[in-house]
Amino acid sequence: MKVLVTGVKGQLGFDVVNELEKRGHVAIGVDIEEMDITNTESVNRVISEAVPDAVIHCAAWTAVDAAEDNIDVCRKVNAEGTKNIADICKKLNCKMIYISTDYVFDGQGTEPWTADCKDYKPLNVYGQTKLEGELAVSETLDKYFIVRIAWVFGVNGKNFIKTMLNVGKKFDTVRVVSDQVGTPTYTLDLSRLLVDMVETEKYGYYHATNEGGYISWYDFTCEIFKQAGYDTKVVPVTTEEYGLSKAARPFNSRLDKSKLIENGFVPLPTWQDALERYLKEIEY
């Protein structure tokens, strides 16, 4: 199978290309230098020349706070760029995987969001534009997977774990939000699932984060420091007490992943196990 992967320089795209190659598929990894997703002509030319069997679309504007001041650019990337890819996938009759987020929901309550829930109420620009991307895919294609993830970390690029390790090194005490709850997603584990998916025709909406239960950012930080051998004290604070965020954040990022098992996919390992493996991969 030949698969084109966008955002190859990002945390997820990088791992997806490696996983595809490991399984003997032909992987074509592109980033903005090779294909500007906001430019229809560029998208049509690159994907038409590649003639892939599938496109795994990992490229996105993910700077949540910065999106509030860059609405047009964020929409161009997350919504219009995704529509460009969906349009050419339809023309070439190829599968598409779109990576989305729990931010398409309002993050209220404590019930996990189900994969097929359509109760969309994004709280911020990032969530709104990712939702517009979802709709562009679902309204254009039949052969699509929309995979929502949360709290992403990978070897390539910045993430919460790397930030906490740096902060924990410099300070005796850190304040971390304890009223936002979800589950982390290790890109290495997710990449395996995405390749499992693209090898099937089990289309539709899915939720995919690591197993191991729902936790707060505070819980996650405590485990990061414990596994890394840091003595840094972690103080739980509310989102309101923490302040500073330009974009509203969801309190409830719990994602129900039961649809994966129902459709015969192997769930991701626990987040504790993923963290342990990840810490062995990075320098800190």
MIDO-497786 format. One record per residue (C-alpha): residue in three letters; residue number from 1; x, y, z. Coordinates in Angstrom, 1 decimal. Layout:
N
REC,resn,resi,xx,yy,zz
REC,ALA,NUM,X,Y,Z
...
END
This chain:
284
REC,resn,resi,xx,yy,zz
REC,MET,1,0.0,0.0,0.0
REC,LYS,2,1.2,3.5,-0.8
REC,VAL,3,0.3,6.1,1.9
REC,LEU,4,1.0,9.9,1.9
REC,VAL,5,1.5,11.4,5.3
REC,THR,6,1.2,15.1,6.0
REC,GLY,7,3.0,16.9,8.8
REC,VAL,8,6.0,14.5,8.7
REC,LYS,9,8.1,16.8,10.8
REC,GLY,10,5.5,16.8,13.6
REC,GLN,11,5.3,14.4,16.6
REC,LEU,12,2.7,12.1,15.0
REC,GLY,13,3.6,12.3,11.2
REC,PHE,14,7.2,11.3,12.0
REC,ASP,15,6.1,8.1,13.9
REC,VAL,16,3.4,7.2,11.3
REC,VAL,17,5.9,7.2,8.4
REC,ASN,18,8.3,5.0,10.5
REC,GLU,19,5.5,2.5,11.3
REC,LEU,20,4.3,2.3,7.6
REC,GLU,21,7.9,1.6,6.4
REC,LYS,22,8.3,-1.0,9.2
REC,ARG,23,5.3,-2.9,7.8
REC,GLY,24,6.6,-2.7,4.2
REC,HIS,25,4.2,0.0,3.0
REC,VAL,26,5.4,2.8,0.7
REC,ALA,27,5.3,6.0,2.9
REC,ILE,28,5.5,9.5,1.3
REC,GLY,29,6.0,12.0,4.1
REC,VAL,30,5.4,15.6,3.3
REC,ASP,31,5.6,18.9,5.2
REC,ILE,32,5.0,22.5,4.2
REC,GLU,33,8.2,22.6,2.1
REC,GLU,34,6.9,19.8,-0.1
REC,MET,35,3.2,20.6,0.0
REC,ASP,36,1.4,23.6,1.4
REC,ILE,37,-2.0,22.2,2.4
REC,THR,38,-3.5,25.7,2.3
REC,ASN,39,-2.7,25.9,-1.4
REC,THR,40,-5.2,23.9,-3.5
REC,GLU,41,-2.9,23.7,-6.5
REC,SER,42,0.0,22.5,-4.4
REC,VAL,43,-2.2,19.8,-2.8
REC,ASN,44,-3.7,18.6,-6.1
REC,ARG,45,-0.2,18.4,-7.8
REC,VAL,46,1.6,16.6,-5.0
REC,ILE,47,-1.1,14.1,-4.2
REC,SER,48,-2.0,13.5,-7.9
REC,GLU,49,1.6,12.8,-8.7
REC,ALA,50,1.9,10.4,-5.7
REC,VAL,51,-1.3,8.5,-6.5
REC,PRO,52,-1.6,7.1,-2.9
REC,ASP,53,-4.0,4.4,-1.7
REC,ALA,54,-4.5,6.5,1.4
REC,VAL,55,-3.7,9.9,3.0
REC,ILE,56,-3.0,10.1,6.7
REC,HIS,57,-3.5,13.8,7.5
REC,CYS,58,-1.4,14.7,10.6
REC,ALA,59,-0.5,18.3,9.7
REC,ALA,60,-2.4,20.9,11.7
REC,TRP,61,-2.3,24.3,13.5
REC,THR,62,-2.0,23.1,17.1
REC,ALA,63,-1.0,26.2,19.0
REC,VAL,64,-4.2,26.6,21.0
REC,ASP,65,-3.6,30.0,22.6
REC,ALA,66,-2.0,31.5,19.5
REC,ALA,67,-5.0,30.5,17.4
REC,GLU,68,-7.1,33.0,19.3
REC,ASP,69,-5.0,35.8,17.7
REC,ASN,70,-4.5,34.1,14.3
REC,ILE,71,-8.1,33.0,13.4
REC,ASP,72,-7.7,33.3,9.6
REC,VAL,73,-4.4,31.4,9.5
REC,CYS,74,-5.6,28.7,11.8
REC,ARG,75,-8.8,28.2,9.8
REC,LYS,76,-6.8,28.1,6.6
REC,VAL,77,-4.7,25.2,7.9
REC,ASN,78,-7.2,23.2,9.9
REC,ALA,79,-10.3,23.7,7.9
REC,GLU,80,-9.5,24.8,4.3
REC,GLY,81,-6.3,22.7,4.2
REC,THR,82,-8.2,19.6,5.2
REC,LYS,83,-10.9,20.3,2.7
REC,ASN,84,-8.2,20.6,-0.1
REC,ILE,85,-7.0,17.1,0.9
REC,ALA,86,-10.5,15.6,1.1
REC,ASP,87,-11.4,16.9,-2.3
REC,ILE,88,-8.4,15.3,-4.0
REC,CYS,89,-8.9,12.1,-2.1
REC,LYS,90,-12.4,12.0,-3.5
REC,LYS,91,-11.2,12.6,-7.0
REC,LEU,92,-8.5,9.8,-6.7
REC,ASN,93,-10.9,7.5,-4.7
REC,CYS,94,-8.4,7.0,-1.9
REC,LYS,95,-8.9,6.6,1.9
REC,MET,96,-8.3,9.4,4.3
REC,ILE,97,-7.5,9.5,8.0
REC,TYR,98,-8.0,12.9,9.7
REC,ILE,99,-6.6,13.5,13.1
REC,SER,100,-9.0,15.5,15.3
REC,THR,101,-9.4,16.4,19.0
REC,ASP,102,-11.7,16.3,22.0
REC,TYR,103,-11.8,20.1,21.6
REC,VAL,104,-14.7,19.8,19.2
REC,PHE,105,-16.8,19.2,22.4
REC,ASP,106,-17.5,21.7,25.2
REC,GLY,107,-15.6,19.7,27.8
REC,GLN,108,-18.4,19.9,30.4
REC,GLY,109,-19.7,17.2,32.7
REC,THR,110,-17.8,14.0,33.6
REC,GLU,111,-19.2,11.5,31.1
REC,PRO,112,-16.7,10.3,28.5
REC,TRP,113,-17.5,11.6,25.0
REC,THR,114,-18.5,8.8,22.6
REC,ALA,115,-16.9,8.5,19.1
REC,ASP,116,-20.2,9.1,17.4
REC,CYS,117,-21.4,11.9,19.6
REC,LYS,118,-22.5,14.9,17.4
REC,ASP,119,-23.0,17.4,20.3
REC,TYR,120,-20.3,19.7,19.0
REC,LYS,121,-19.7,22.9,21.0
REC,PRO,122,-16.0,24.0,20.7
REC,LEU,123,-14.8,26.4,23.3
REC,ASN,124,-12.0,28.0,21.3
REC,VAL,125,-10.8,28.8,17.8
REC,TYR,126,-8.6,25.7,17.6
REC,GLY,127,-11.5,23.4,18.4
REC,GLN,128,-13.8,25.2,16.0
REC,THR,129,-11.4,24.9,13.1
REC,LYS,130,-10.7,21.3,13.8
REC,LEU,131,-14.4,20.7,13.8
REC,GLU,132,-14.7,22.4,10.4
REC,GLY,133,-12.0,20.0,9.2
REC,GLU,134,-14.0,17.0,10.5
REC,LEU,135,-17.1,18.2,8.7
REC,ALA,136,-15.1,18.9,5.4
REC,VAL,137,-13.9,15.2,5.6
REC,SER,138,-17.3,13.6,6.5
REC,GLU,139,-19.3,15.7,4.0
REC,THR,140,-16.9,15.0,1.1
REC,LEU,141,-15.8,11.4,1.5
REC,ASP,142,-17.2,8.0,2.2
REC,LYS,143,-13.8,6.3,2.8
REC,TYR,144,-12.7,8.2,5.8
REC,PHE,145,-11.5,7.7,9.4
REC,ILE,146,-11.8,10.6,11.8
REC,VAL,147,-9.7,9.9,14.9
REC,ARG,148,-9.9,12.1,17.9
REC,ILE,149,-7.0,12.2,20.3
REC,ALA,150,-5.9,14.2,23.4
REC,TRP,151,-2.9,15.3,25.4
REC,VAL,152,-0.4,14.2,22.7
REC,PHE,153,3.3,13.5,23.3
REC,GLY,154,6.0,12.1,21.0
REC,VAL,155,9.8,12.2,20.5
REC,ASN,156,9.6,14.8,17.7
REC,GLY,157,8.7,18.3,19.0
REC,LYS,158,7.4,20.0,22.1
REC,ASN,159,4.9,18.6,24.5
REC,PHE,160,3.7,18.6,28.1
REC,ILE,161,6.2,16.0,29.4
REC,LYS,162,9.2,17.8,28.0
REC,THR,163,7.9,21.1,29.5
REC,MET,164,7.4,19.5,32.9
REC,LEU,165,10.8,17.8,32.9
REC,ASN,166,12.4,21.2,32.2
REC,VAL,167,10.4,23.0,34.8
REC,GLY,168,11.0,20.3,37.4
REC,LYS,169,14.7,20.5,36.9
REC,LYS,170,14.7,24.3,37.6
REC,PHE,171,12.2,24.6,40.4
REC,ASP,172,11.5,22.9,43.7
REC,THR,173,7.8,23.3,43.4
REC,VAL,174,5.4,23.5,40.3
REC,ARG,175,1.7,24.4,40.2
REC,VAL,176,-0.3,22.2,37.9
REC,VAL,177,-4.0,22.2,37.0
REC,SER,178,-6.0,19.5,38.7
REC,ASP,179,-9.5,20.1,37.3
REC,GLN,180,-9.0,19.2,33.7
REC,VAL,181,-9.3,15.5,33.2
REC,GLY,182,-8.4,13.2,30.2
REC,THR,183,-5.9,10.6,29.1
REC,PRO,184,-2.5,11.1,27.3
REC,THR,185,-1.7,9.8,23.8
REC,TYR,186,1.7,8.6,22.9
REC,THR,187,2.3,9.1,19.1
REC,LEU,188,4.3,5.9,18.8
REC,ASP,189,1.4,3.8,20.1
REC,LEU,190,-1.1,5.9,18.1
REC,SER,191,0.9,5.5,14.8
REC,ARG,192,0.5,1.7,15.1
REC,LEU,193,-3.3,2.0,15.5
REC,LEU,194,-3.5,4.4,12.5
REC,VAL,195,-1.7,2.0,10.3
REC,ASP,196,-3.9,-0.9,11.6
REC,MET,197,-6.9,1.3,10.6
REC,VAL,198,-5.6,2.3,7.1
REC,GLU,199,-5.2,-1.4,6.3
REC,THR,200,-8.9,-1.9,6.8
REC,GLU,201,-12.2,-0.5,5.4
REC,LYS,202,-13.7,0.0,8.9
REC,TYR,203,-14.5,3.6,8.3
REC,GLY,204,-16.0,6.2,10.7
REC,TYR,205,-15.3,8.2,13.8
REC,TYR,206,-13.0,6.8,16.5
REC,HIS,207,-11.4,8.0,19.8
REC,ALA,208,-7.9,6.9,20.5
REC,THR,209,-5.8,7.7,23.6
REC,ASN,210,-3.7,5.4,25.8
REC,GLU,211,-5.5,3.1,28.3
REC,GLY,212,-4.9,3.3,32.0
REC,GLY,213,-7.8,5.4,33.2
REC,TYR,214,-8.7,9.1,33.3
REC,ILE,215,-6.3,11.5,35.1
REC,SER,216,-5.7,15.3,35.6
REC,TRP,217,-2.7,17.2,34.4
REC,TYR,218,-1.7,17.2,38.1
REC,ASP,219,-1.8,13.4,38.3
REC,PHE,220,0.1,13.2,35.1
REC,THR,221,2.9,15.5,36.4
REC,CYS,222,3.2,13.5,39.6
REC,GLU,223,3.7,10.3,37.6
REC,ILE,224,6.2,12.0,35.2
REC,PHE,225,8.3,13.2,38.2
REC,LYS,226,8.1,9.8,39.9
REC,GLN,227,9.2,7.9,36.9
REC,ALA,228,11.9,10.5,36.1
REC,GLY,229,13.2,10.3,39.7
REC,TYR,230,12.6,14.0,40.4
REC,ASP,231,11.9,15.3,44.0
REC,THR,232,10.0,18.3,42.7
REC,LYS,233,6.8,19.1,44.7
REC,VAL,234,3.6,19.3,42.6
REC,VAL,235,0.9,21.6,43.9
REC,PRO,236,-2.6,21.1,42.5
REC,VAL,237,-4.5,24.3,41.4
REC,THR,238,-7.7,25.0,39.6
REC,THR,239,-7.8,26.3,36.0
REC,GLU,240,-9.0,29.6,37.4
REC,GLU,241,-6.2,29.8,40.0
REC,TYR,242,-3.6,29.0,37.4
REC,GLY,243,-4.9,31.6,35.0
REC,LEU,244,-2.8,32.8,32.0
REC,SER,245,-4.6,30.8,29.2
REC,LYS,246,-5.9,32.9,26.3
REC,ALA,247,-8.1,30.1,25.0
REC,ALA,248,-10.7,28.3,27.1
REC,ARG,249,-9.8,24.7,27.9
REC,PRO,250,-12.2,21.8,28.3
REC,PHE,251,-12.5,20.4,31.8
REC,ASN,252,-13.7,17.1,30.5
REC,SER,253,-11.4,15.5,27.9
REC,ARG,254,-12.5,11.9,28.7
REC,LEU,255,-12.8,10.0,25.5
REC,ASP,256,-14.8,6.7,25.2
REC,LYS,257,-12.6,4.3,23.2
REC,SER,258,-14.9,1.3,23.2
REC,LYS,259,-15.6,1.6,19.5
REC,LEU,260,-12.0,0.5,18.8
REC,ILE,261,-12.6,-2.9,20.4
REC,GLU,262,-16.0,-3.2,18.8
REC,ASN,263,-14.4,-2.9,15.4
REC,GLY,264,-11.5,-5.3,16.2
REC,PHE,265,-8.7,-2.8,16.8
REC,VAL,266,-6.1,-3.3,19.5
REC,PRO,267,-6.4,-0.5,22.1
REC,LEU,268,-3.3,1.5,23.0
REC,PRO,269,-1.2,0.3,26.0
REC,THR,270,-1.6,2.2,29.4
REC,TRP,271,-0.4,5.7,29.6
REC,GLN,272,1.9,4.7,32.5
REC,ASP,273,3.6,2.1,30.3
REC,ALA,274,3.8,4.6,27.4
REC,LEU,275,5.4,7.2,29.7
REC,GLU,276,8.0,4.7,30.9
REC,ARG,277,8.9,3.8,27.3
REC,TYR,278,8.9,7.4,26.3
REC,LEU,279,11.3,8.5,29.0
REC,LYS,280,13.8,5.9,27.8
REC,GLU,281,13.6,7.5,24.3
REC,ILE,282,14.4,11.1,25.2
REC,GLU,283,17.2,13.0,26.9
REC,TYR,284,16.3,14.9,30.0
END
